[in-house]
Amino acid sequence: MVEVSGRFPLFEQEPIRVGDGLVPCRKQGPRYIRATQLKRGAEGGSQAAVRIARRHGDGMRSRRKPQGSGMLRRVRVLGAIALGGAVLASVGSARADTCPAKFNLPAGTVCDFNGEICRGSSEQIDGHTFCLMLGRLGQGEALEMDDIFNNDPAQNNANSVADANVFKTTTSCNLNSLPCNDPPLPPLGGATYIDWNDLRFDASLRPAGLVNTTALNLLATGRPIGSVEDHRIVDYTANEDYSIFSSGASCVTEGSSVPKEDFTQSYLGNNDQFLYFAQERRTNSGNSVYYWMLTQAPPNIVVNGNCGANTRGELQFTLTTGDLQVIANFPSSSDPATGKVFLRRYSGPTVTLPADDGVFAAGWAVVPSAVKNFALTITNSRTPDADDKIPAWGGFDSQGKAFAQSGSAIYDTGSMAEWAIDLTGLFPEQGICGQRLFLTGVSRSATGQVGDPTEPADLKDLVGPKLYSFGSVESSASLTPLCNPQISTDYKFDFEASATDVSGGTIPTSDLSCTWTCTSDACADPTLAYDDASHCTGRGTIARASGAANAGPCDVSCSVEVSQGSSQCSDDAEADDDVLAPILVSIAANPDSQSCSNESGIGDGITYASTVSGGDLDYSYAWNVNGPSAACGDAASCTVDFNDADYCATTTLDVTVDDGSICPAKKSESEQVTKVTSISATNN
């Protein structure tokens, strides 16, 4: 028996016992996986995993997997893990998620666990804050990638590289006079093509659009404090970078980034077919490589013995089959054709590794033909230079300082690249809707081996991790009984469906379509009438059956599929209620006349009985008798009688019926009772 205790990554744990073949997973109640499975998984992993396990004799392994559409479910394996006959104990401690005090940010500013500002939504996962990027483009939109060839560049042939830009224009460049500034690529039928500059802030069109770099939170030197929007990550820069790797290891610290390896602005967006990237680096002082890790499990920065006291801890990736890795090779200015992008997908055992080993782990394999329309800024080799203008929100200079857009500000060759990732087949089980992945960017130096995505080198700069959402909807439905006789005496109800996006924002009805099914067990199925083309709101009717004795409640159950047009995401919702018909009431006399022929008296009076239907059948009665007193009370009938001394008299009566429900009380018609004393005589 081995007992392990102490502080563990992300949260403190109670002592954990290992030795009976079971390792408890405390996040989901009494669920277990076998320690023998962990042993096989670790031994079946990469050599890097085994090497790290031996080097980190006390390193924790964790297992996390996604469940459901867009819902991330973490099942953490805690405690010791057997590997090669050794027992590895867990060591490490969690970090607090607060904005770094040194930046003196306003109260209420939300920072993620790597110290970057969440300018939009954020989520708490495993006790840490992650900035949430809602990357889905608008309805029917696609981003144009400026590669008119859709071929990989040929080394030493600058003309084989498409010239990237961020603007929609109609200008032709001098490459065979083709309109290479506005290609509808990659092709997406029926799409409205925009370019990156169209994602700028607009109060009416894009209220969540990208703001000017000079309006971001900046240090006194004009360099940015890292911040995150739905379509952009702005990183710390130059020698005030808060998140870099120290000494080539996986330890996160602050310091200075080499210009060619320094993230500045990175852009993302997606529709159902493509994930679009554009990325800027501070300068082109040589070739470099950038890795974008899209993992199902959240990365973690762990305080352990592998990093010195001057670091914030070791960045670790938990790799799971299906994780994605985008590798962007940025070229030197002398040969732009050495730029290239790869997409790799992980397949193998779930394993937690330091970042440098996770990036280069065995199990990554290139996905052929997934990268579409790679393009790169090419300055002064093609006209016009306006093609290389920075976007409307501005940029960062060679010193990493923010500046506004101006007519003379253009991209250097190879300082910005764009490409698309074909999402076909990448999420075979659930499709793109509801997918959320943790996004982390790291950079390294390069030797220019374009055809080799596995060339190892020390990690340099760090962006993230963030939580990227491809889009999802959550629907709700309501059913509101009416019971309004001014509308109809039939059964009537209003129905409504709505949906929110992943941030909780209400999706406009104009972007929704709804398909309803409503039934009733006790009554006929309702007929539905819709308010508009979305079919998300309307009114249902059940005809009141002729001659129904009581016309009591009709149980109505509705289900609706709510689909968002722009995302093609859908979600189901249900609603049910008892629908009531308005109360109807009438009264009738029994008998309707009385007479006497001798002194025995006229009888016991006239009894009026009520006939009631509708409502919830739990009626109360209030009789109104105008004339002789009649103590009818809360009864379904009322008897009207006259004093014997009243030889001629008239009275009226009615009844009001209520059921205490949403149905309004109903008053019956007014009836009249008349007593006439007549005298007749004979004249024989």
Secondary structure, DSSP 4 states (H G I P E B T S, - for coil): -EEEEEE-SSSEEEEEEE-SSEEEEGGGSSEEEEHHHHHHHHHTS-HHHHHHHHHSTT---------SSS--------S-EEETTEEEPP--B-------GGG-PPTT--B-TTS-EESSEEEEETTEEEEEEE-B-STTEEEPP--SS-SPPPTT-GGGS-B--SS------SSTT--TTS---S--TT-EEE-GGGGB-BTTTBTTSBPPGGGS-B-TTSPBPPEE-SSEEE---GGGEEEEESTTSSEEEEE---GGG-EEEEEEEE-SSEEEEEEEES--SS-EEEEEEEESSPPEEEBSTTS-TTS-EEEEEEE-TT-EEEEEEEPPTT-GGG-EEEEEEE-S--EEEEHHHHHT-TTEEE-TT-EEEEEE---SSSS-GGGGBPPTT-EE-TTS-EE---TT-BPPTTSEEEEEEE-TTTSTTT-STT-EEEEEEEEEE----TT-TT----EEEEEEEEEEE----EEEEEEEE---TTT-SSEEEEEEEEEE-TTSPBPPGGGEEEEEEEEESSSPPPEEEESSTT-SEEEEEEPPPTT-SS---EEEEEEEEEEETTT--EEEEEEEEEE-PPPEEEEEEESS----SSTT-S-S-EEEEEEEESTTS--EEEEEEESS-----SSSEEEE---TT-SSEEEEEEEEEE-SSSSPPEE---EEEEE---------
